[in-house]
Amino acid sequence: DDDNDGTLAAGEVDDTFYVCNGEDGAESLTKLTAEPAGANCTNGGVYIETGLDLNDDGNLDVGEVEYSEYVCDGL
């Protein structure tokens, strides 16, 4: 949100990723965790994890994470 208006405009999108359900019917899940200011994000941000719910328990477990990324605040 480069202009800090609370809305992500098309010109502010840095990356787009698609997370698809698995061929065996496994549901795709995304987990967002607030990232405090520190080594990973100087001003804080969000840690994003995605993957398939292989054991069908409705939770994205550590072993199911296929992709992760920090999205840091740009203050």
PDB file as gemmi writes it, atoms N, CA and C in Angstrom:
CRYST1    1.000    1.000    1.000  90.00  90.00  90.00 P 1                      
ATOM      1  N   ASP A   1       0.850  -1.172   0.000  1.00  0.00           N  
ATOM      2  CA  ASP A   1       0.000   0.000   0.000  1.00  0.00           C  
ATOM      3  C   ASP A   1       0.897   1.237   0.000  1.00  0.00           C  
ATOM      4  N   ASP A   2       1.481   1.518  -1.160  1.00  0.00           N  
ATOM      5  CA  ASP A   2       2.473   2.586  -1.274  1.00  0.00           C  
ATOM      6  C   ASP A   2       1.969   3.964  -0.834  1.00  0.00           C  
ATOM      7  N   ASP A   3       0.685   4.241  -1.046  1.00  0.00           N  
ATOM      8  CA  ASP A   3       0.159   5.564  -0.686  1.00  0.00           C  
ATOM      9  C   ASP A   3      -0.572   5.559   0.657  1.00  0.00           C  
ATOM     10  N   ASN A   4      -0.512   4.446   1.388  1.00  0.00           N  
ATOM     11  CA  ASN A   4      -1.100   4.327   2.735  1.00  0.00           C  
ATOM     12  C   ASN A   4      -2.578   4.679   2.798  1.00  0.00           C  
ATOM     13  N   ASP A   5      -3.340   4.327   1.746  1.00  0.00           N  
ATOM     14  CA  ASP A   5      -4.770   4.630   1.774  1.00  0.00           C  
ATOM     15  C   ASP A   5      -5.622   3.434   2.230  1.00  0.00           C  
ATOM     16  N   GLY A   6      -4.975   2.330   2.621  1.00  0.00           N  
ATOM     17  CA  GLY A   6      -5.701   1.164   3.104  1.00  0.00           C  
ATOM     18  C   GLY A   6      -6.239   0.265   2.014  1.00  0.00           C  
ATOM     19  N   THR A   7      -5.921   0.557   0.759  1.00  0.00           N  
ATOM     20  CA  THR A   7      -6.394  -0.232  -0.377  1.00  0.00           C  
ATOM     21  C   THR A   7      -5.204  -0.609  -1.254  1.00  0.00           C  
ATOM     22  N   LEU A   8      -5.149  -1.874  -1.662  1.00  0.00           N  
ATOM     23  CA  LEU A   8      -4.087  -2.327  -2.547  1.00  0.00           C  
ATOM     24  C   LEU A   8      -4.512  -2.079  -3.995  1.00  0.00           C  
ATOM     25  N   ALA A   9      -3.960  -1.052  -4.591  1.00  0.00           N  
ATOM     26  CA  ALA A   9      -4.267  -0.712  -5.977  1.00  0.00           C  
ATOM     27  C   ALA A   9      -3.458  -1.600  -6.919  1.00  0.00           C  
ATOM     28  N   ALA A  10      -3.896  -1.719  -8.155  1.00  0.00           N  
ATOM     29  CA  ALA A  10      -3.228  -2.587  -9.138  1.00  0.00           C  
ATOM     30  C   ALA A  10      -1.745  -2.266  -9.264  1.00  0.00           C  
ATOM     31  N   GLY A  11      -1.371  -1.007  -9.236  1.00  0.00           N  
ATOM     32  CA  GLY A  11       0.015  -0.605  -9.378  1.00  0.00           C  
ATOM     33  C   GLY A  11       0.874  -0.902  -8.154  1.00  0.00           C  
ATOM     34  N   GLU A  12       0.244  -1.297  -7.047  1.00  0.00           N  
ATOM     35  CA  GLU A  12       0.971  -1.598  -5.813  1.00  0.00           C  
ATOM     36  C   GLU A  12       1.237  -3.089  -5.628  1.00  0.00           C  
ATOM     37  N   VAL A  13       0.720  -3.916  -6.511  1.00  0.00           N  
ATOM     38  CA  VAL A  13       0.911  -5.363  -6.420  1.00  0.00           C  
ATOM     39  C   VAL A  13       2.319  -5.708  -6.872  1.00  0.00           C  
ATOM     40  N   ASP A  14       3.081  -6.364  -5.980  1.00  0.00           N  
ATOM     41  CA  ASP A  14       4.453  -6.749  -6.302  1.00  0.00           C  
ATOM     42  C   ASP A  14       4.530  -8.149  -6.912  1.00  0.00           C  
ATOM     43  N   ASP A  15       3.739  -9.096  -6.415  1.00  0.00           N  
ATOM     44  CA  ASP A  15       3.746 -10.472  -6.905  1.00  0.00           C  
ATOM     45  C   ASP A  15       2.350 -11.051  -6.797  1.00  0.00           C  
ATOM     46  N   THR A  16       2.050 -12.002  -7.659  1.00  0.00           N  
ATOM     47  CA  THR A  16       0.804 -12.750  -7.609  1.00  0.00           C  
ATOM     48  C   THR A  16       1.132 -14.230  -7.697  1.00  0.00           C  
ATOM     49  N   PHE A  17       0.569 -15.021  -6.789  1.00  0.00           N  
ATOM     50  CA  PHE A  17       0.772 -16.474  -6.788  1.00  0.00           C  
ATOM     51  C   PHE A  17      -0.581 -17.155  -6.716  1.00  0.00           C  
ATOM     52  N   TYR A  18      -0.710 -18.263  -7.398  1.00  0.00           N  
ATOM     53  CA  TYR A  18      -1.927 -19.063  -7.351  1.00  0.00           C  
ATOM     54  C   TYR A  18      -1.628 -20.346  -6.600  1.00  0.00           C  
ATOM     55  N   VAL A  19      -2.491 -20.697  -5.669  1.00  0.00           N  
ATOM     56  CA  VAL A  19      -2.369 -21.939  -4.912  1.00  0.00           C  
ATOM     57  C   VAL A  19      -3.571 -22.781  -5.300  1.00  0.00           C  
ATOM     58  N   CYS A  20      -3.313 -23.914  -5.957  1.00  0.00           N  
ATOM     59  CA  CYS A  20      -4.389 -24.749  -6.483  1.00  0.00           C  
ATOM     60  C   CYS A  20      -4.592 -25.982  -5.609  1.00  0.00           C  
ATOM     61  N   ASN A  21      -5.830 -26.477  -5.590  1.00  0.00           N  
ATOM     62  CA  ASN A  21      -6.101 -27.720  -4.886  1.00  0.00           C  
ATOM     63  C   ASN A  21      -5.334 -28.856  -5.546  1.00  0.00           C  
ATOM     64  N   GLY A  22      -4.999 -29.885  -4.759  1.00  0.00           N  
ATOM     65  CA  GLY A  22      -4.231 -31.013  -5.271  1.00  0.00           C  
ATOM     66  C   GLY A  22      -5.065 -31.940  -6.133  1.00  0.00           C  
ATOM     67  N   GLU A  23      -4.407 -32.721  -6.953  1.00  0.00           N  
ATOM     68  CA  GLU A  23      -5.099 -33.663  -7.834  1.00  0.00           C  
ATOM     69  C   GLU A  23      -5.869 -34.714  -7.046  1.00  0.00           C  
ATOM     70  N   ASP A  24      -5.390 -35.028  -5.828  1.00  0.00           N  
ATOM     71  CA  ASP A  24      -6.055 -36.037  -5.014  1.00  0.00           C  
ATOM     72  C   ASP A  24      -7.187 -35.454  -4.174  1.00  0.00           C  
ATOM     73  N   GLY A  25      -7.556 -34.204  -4.421  1.00  0.00           N  
ATOM     74  CA  GLY A  25      -8.641 -33.553  -3.705  1.00  0.00           C  
ATOM     75  C   GLY A  25      -8.196 -32.768  -2.491  1.00  0.00           C  
ATOM     76  N   ALA A  26      -6.896 -32.733  -2.208  1.00  0.00           N  
ATOM     77  CA  ALA A  26      -6.409 -31.973  -1.064  1.00  0.00           C  
ATOM     78  C   ALA A  26      -6.697 -30.485  -1.270  1.00  0.00           C  
ATOM     79  N   GLU A  27      -7.213 -29.846  -0.244  1.00  0.00           N  
ATOM     80  CA  GLU A  27      -7.554 -28.429  -0.307  1.00  0.00           C  
ATOM     81  C   GLU A  27      -6.308 -27.574  -0.108  1.00  0.00           C  
ATOM     82  N   SER A  28      -6.210 -26.477  -0.841  1.00  0.00           N  
ATOM     83  CA  SER A  28      -5.105 -25.545  -0.647  1.00  0.00           C  
ATOM     84  C   SER A  28      -5.443 -24.622   0.522  1.00  0.00           C  
ATOM     85  N   LEU A  29      -4.430 -24.317   1.327  1.00  0.00           N  
ATOM     86  CA  LEU A  29      -4.604 -23.443   2.483  1.00  0.00           C  
ATOM     87  C   LEU A  29      -3.535 -22.362   2.474  1.00  0.00           C  
ATOM     88  N   THR A  30      -3.860 -21.224   3.051  1.00  0.00           N  
ATOM     89  CA  THR A  30      -2.917 -20.129   3.228  1.00  0.00           C  
ATOM     90  C   THR A  30      -2.992 -19.675   4.673  1.00  0.00           C  
ATOM     91  N   LYS A  31      -1.830 -19.493   5.286  1.00  0.00           N  
ATOM     92  CA  LYS A  31      -1.750 -19.064   6.681  1.00  0.00           C  
ATOM     93  C   LYS A  31      -0.997 -17.739   6.734  1.00  0.00           C  
ATOM     94  N   LEU A  32      -1.593 -16.731   7.381  1.00  0.00           N  
ATOM     95  CA  LEU A  32      -0.972 -15.417   7.556  1.00  0.00           C  
ATOM     96  C   LEU A  32      -0.628 -15.239   9.031  1.00  0.00           C  
ATOM     97  N   THR A  33       0.600 -14.824   9.296  1.00  0.00           N  
ATOM     98  CA  THR A  33       1.048 -14.582  10.666  1.00  0.00           C  
ATOM     99  C   THR A  33       1.683 -13.200  10.726  1.00  0.00           C  
ATOM    100  N   ALA A  34       1.255 -12.395  11.687  1.00  0.00           N  
ATOM    101  CA  ALA A  34       1.862 -11.074  11.863  1.00  0.00           C  
ATOM    102  C   ALA A  34       3.344 -11.242  12.180  1.00  0.00           C  
ATOM    103  N   GLU A  35       4.178 -10.502  11.490  1.00  0.00           N  
ATOM    104  CA  GLU A  35       5.633 -10.549  11.687  1.00  0.00           C  
ATOM    105  C   GLU A  35       6.049  -9.260  12.393  1.00  0.00           C  
ATOM    106  N   PRO A  36       6.597  -9.373  13.605  1.00  0.00           N  
ATOM    107  CA  PRO A  36       7.019  -8.171  14.317  1.00  0.00           C  
ATOM    108  C   PRO A  36       8.247  -7.531  13.663  1.00  0.00           C  
ATOM    109  N   ALA A  37       8.474  -6.276  13.972  1.00  0.00           N  
ATOM    110  CA  ALA A  37       9.677  -5.601  13.483  1.00  0.00           C  
ATOM    111  C   ALA A  37      10.900  -6.343  13.980  1.00  0.00           C  
ATOM    112  N   GLY A  38      11.843  -6.573  13.081  1.00  0.00           N  
ATOM    113  CA  GLY A  38      13.049  -7.299  13.465  1.00  0.00           C  
ATOM    114  C   GLY A  38      13.868  -7.688  12.254  1.00  0.00           C  
ATOM    115  N   ALA A  39      14.568  -8.814  12.384  1.00  0.00           N  
ATOM    116  CA  ALA A  39      15.513  -9.254  11.357  1.00  0.00           C  
ATOM    117  C   ALA A  39      14.839  -9.551  10.014  1.00  0.00           C  
ATOM    118  N   ASN A  40      13.631 -10.121  10.025  1.00  0.00           N  
ATOM    119  CA  ASN A  40      12.960 -10.492   8.775  1.00  0.00           C  
ATOM    120  C   ASN A  40      12.279  -9.302   8.096  1.00  0.00           C  
ATOM    121  N   CYS A  41      11.743  -8.389   8.888  1.00  0.00           N  
ATOM    122  CA  CYS A  41      11.062  -7.195   8.383  1.00  0.00           C  
ATOM    123  C   CYS A  41      11.389  -6.037   9.322  1.00  0.00           C  
ATOM    124  N   THR A  42      12.156  -5.104   8.850  1.00  0.00           N  
ATOM    125  CA  THR A  42      12.604  -3.988   9.675  1.00  0.00           C  
ATOM    126  C   THR A  42      11.442  -3.283  10.365  1.00  0.00           C  
ATOM    127  N   ASN A  43      10.347  -3.072   9.628  1.00  0.00           N  
ATOM    128  CA  ASN A  43       9.189  -2.346  10.166  1.00  0.00           C  
ATOM    129  C   ASN A  43       8.009  -3.257  10.480  1.00  0.00           C  
ATOM    130  N   GLY A  44       8.235  -4.569  10.522  1.00  0.00           N  
ATOM    131  CA  GLY A  44       7.146  -5.517  10.718  1.00  0.00           C  
ATOM    132  C   GLY A  44       6.481  -5.852   9.400  1.00  0.00           C  
ATOM    133  N   GLY A  45       5.516  -6.745   9.442  1.00  0.00           N  
ATOM    134  CA  GLY A  45       4.811  -7.143   8.222  1.00  0.00           C  
ATOM    135  C   GLY A  45       3.997  -8.399   8.453  1.00  0.00           C  
ATOM    136  N   VAL A  46       3.950  -9.259   7.438  1.00  0.00           N  
ATOM    137  CA  VAL A  46       3.173 -10.491   7.481  1.00  0.00           C  
ATOM    138  C   VAL A  46       4.017 -11.628   6.930  1.00  0.00           C  
ATOM    139  N   TYR A  47       3.945 -12.799   7.579  1.00  0.00           N  
ATOM    140  CA  TYR A  47       4.587 -14.010   7.076  1.00  0.00           C  
ATOM    141  C   TYR A  47       3.490 -14.868   6.460  1.00  0.00           C  
ATOM    142  N   ILE A  48       3.630 -15.201   5.169  1.00  0.00           N  
ATOM    143  CA  ILE A  48       2.615 -15.944   4.424  1.00  0.00           C  
ATOM    144  C   ILE A  48       3.136 -17.343   4.138  1.00  0.00           C  
ATOM    145  N   GLU A  49       2.319 -18.363   4.452  1.00  0.00           N  
ATOM    146  CA  GLU A  49       2.650 -19.752   4.146  1.00  0.00           C  
ATOM    147  C   GLU A  49       1.493 -20.367   3.363  1.00  0.00           C  
ATOM    148  N   THR A  50       1.795 -21.148   2.332  1.00  0.00           N  
ATOM    149  CA  THR A  50       0.763 -21.822   1.548  1.00  0.00           C  
ATOM    150  C   THR A  50       1.152 -23.268   1.315  1.00  0.00           C  
ATOM    151  N   GLY A  51       0.147 -24.094   1.079  1.00  0.00           N  
ATOM    152  CA  GLY A  51       0.386 -25.500   0.783  1.00  0.00           C  
ATOM    153  C   GLY A  51      -0.924 -26.263   0.732  1.00  0.00           C  
ATOM    154  N   LEU A  52      -0.822 -27.566   0.570  1.00  0.00           N  
ATOM    155  CA  LEU A  52      -1.991 -28.442   0.490  1.00  0.00           C  
ATOM    156  C   LEU A  52      -2.226 -29.119   1.835  1.00  0.00           C  
ATOM    157  N   ASP A  53      -3.484 -29.209   2.237  1.00  0.00           N  
ATOM    158  CA  ASP A  53      -3.885 -29.871   3.477  1.00  0.00           C  
ATOM    159  C   ASP A  53      -3.909 -31.384   3.231  1.00  0.00           C  
ATOM    160  N   LEU A  54      -2.735 -31.995   3.241  1.00  0.00           N  
ATOM    161  CA  LEU A  54      -2.587 -33.399   2.855  1.00  0.00           C  
ATOM    162  C   LEU A  54      -3.292 -34.367   3.801  1.00  0.00           C  
ATOM    163  N   ASN A  55      -3.392 -34.023   5.086  1.00  0.00           N  
ATOM    164  CA  ASN A  55      -4.049 -34.920   6.034  1.00  0.00           C  
ATOM    165  C   ASN A  55      -5.501 -34.519   6.292  1.00  0.00           C  
ATOM    166  N   ASP A  56      -6.007 -33.539   5.549  1.00  0.00           N  
ATOM    167  CA  ASP A  56      -7.410 -33.126   5.574  1.00  0.00           C  
ATOM    168  C   ASP A  56      -7.902 -32.776   6.979  1.00  0.00           C  
ATOM    169  N   ASP A  57      -7.033 -32.097   7.776  1.00  0.00           N  
ATOM    170  CA  ASP A  57      -7.453 -31.716   9.124  1.00  0.00           C  
ATOM    171  C   ASP A  57      -7.852 -30.247   9.222  1.00  0.00           C  
ATOM    172  N   GLY A  58      -7.832 -29.519   8.098  1.00  0.00           N  
ATOM    173  CA  GLY A  58      -8.240 -28.124   8.088  1.00  0.00           C  
ATOM    174  C   GLY A  58      -7.170 -27.157   8.545  1.00  0.00           C  
ATOM    175  N   ASN A  59      -5.968 -27.653   8.833  1.00  0.00           N  
ATOM    176  CA  ASN A  59      -4.857 -26.813   9.279  1.00  0.00           C  
ATOM    177  C   ASN A  59      -3.673 -26.991   8.334  1.00  0.00           C  
ATOM    178  N   LEU A  60      -2.921 -25.926   8.143  1.00  0.00           N  
ATOM    179  CA  LEU A  60      -1.697 -25.994   7.350  1.00  0.00           C  
ATOM    180  C   LEU A  60      -0.560 -26.339   8.309  1.00  0.00           C  
ATOM    181  N   ASP A  61      -0.186 -27.597   8.338  1.00  0.00           N  
ATOM    182  CA  ASP A  61       0.866 -28.083   9.227  1.00  0.00           C  
ATOM    183  C   ASP A  61       2.239 -27.779   8.637  1.00  0.00           C  
ATOM    184  N   VAL A  62       3.262 -27.780   9.487  1.00  0.00           N  
ATOM    185  CA  VAL A  62       4.624 -27.444   9.067  1.00  0.00           C  
ATOM    186  C   VAL A  62       5.053 -28.273   7.858  1.00  0.00           C  
ATOM    187  N   GLY A  63       4.797 -29.558   7.848  1.00  0.00           N  
ATOM    188  CA  GLY A  63       5.204 -30.431   6.750  1.00  0.00           C  
ATOM    189  C   GLY A  63       4.408 -30.241   5.471  1.00  0.00           C  
ATOM    190  N   GLU A  64       3.332 -29.462   5.524  1.00  0.00           N  
ATOM    191  CA  GLU A  64       2.493 -29.229   4.350  1.00  0.00           C  
ATOM    192  C   GLU A  64       2.818 -27.909   3.637  1.00  0.00           C  
ATOM    193  N   VAL A  65       3.647 -27.081   4.230  1.00  0.00           N  
ATOM    194  CA  VAL A  65       3.987 -25.777   3.646  1.00  0.00           C  
ATOM    195  C   VAL A  65       4.865 -25.983   2.412  1.00  0.00           C  
ATOM    196  N   GLU A  66       4.395 -25.476   1.273  1.00  0.00           N  
ATOM    197  CA  GLU A  66       5.135 -25.591   0.013  1.00  0.00           C  
ATOM    198  C   GLU A  66       5.806 -24.281  -0.376  1.00  0.00           C  
ATOM    199  N   TYR A  67       5.299 -23.164   0.143  1.00  0.00           N  
ATOM    200  CA  TYR A  67       5.844 -21.860  -0.204  1.00  0.00           C  
ATOM    201  C   TYR A  67       5.646 -20.927   0.982  1.00  0.00           C  
ATOM    202  N   SER A  68       6.628 -20.108   1.255  1.00  0.00           N  
ATOM    203  CA  SER A  68       6.505 -19.107   2.313  1.00  0.00           C  
ATOM    204  C   SER A  68       7.228 -17.835   1.892  1.00  0.00           C  
ATOM    205  N   GLU A  69       6.748 -16.711   2.379  1.00  0.00           N  
ATOM    206  CA  GLU A  69       7.298 -15.409   1.997  1.00  0.00           C  
ATOM    207  C   GLU A  69       6.968 -14.375   3.054  1.00  0.00           C  
ATOM    208  N   TYR A  70       7.889 -13.467   3.321  1.00  0.00           N  
ATOM    209  CA  TYR A  70       7.625 -12.323   4.177  1.00  0.00           C  
ATOM    210  C   TYR A  70       7.176 -11.169   3.287  1.00  0.00           C  
ATOM    211  N   VAL A  71       6.111 -10.491   3.697  1.00  0.00           N  
ATOM    212  CA  VAL A  71       5.673  -9.255   3.046  1.00  0.00           C  
ATOM    213  C   VAL A  71       5.832  -8.183   4.109  1.00  0.00           C  
ATOM    214  N   CYS A  72       6.822  -7.319   3.909  1.00  0.00           N  
ATOM    215  CA  CYS A  72       7.198  -6.355   4.934  1.00  0.00           C  
ATOM    216  C   CYS A  72       6.557  -4.993   4.711  1.00  0.00           C  
ATOM    217  N   ASP A  73       6.235  -4.333   5.835  1.00  0.00           N  
ATOM    218  CA  ASP A  73       5.729  -2.979   5.778  1.00  0.00           C  
ATOM    219  C   ASP A  73       6.832  -2.058   5.274  1.00  0.00           C  
ATOM    220  N   GLY A  74       6.491  -1.121   4.455  1.00  0.00           N  
ATOM    221  CA  GLY A  74       7.487  -0.223   3.868  1.00  0.00           C  
ATOM    222  C   GLY A  74       7.411   1.182   4.407  1.00  0.00           C  
ATOM    223  N   LEU A  75       7.498   1.314   5.704  1.00  0.00           N  
ATOM    224  CA  LEU A  75       7.427   2.647   6.313  1.00  0.00           C  
ATOM    225  C   LEU A  75       8.672   3.437   6.066  1.00  0.00           C  
TER     226      LEU A  75                                                      
END                                                                             
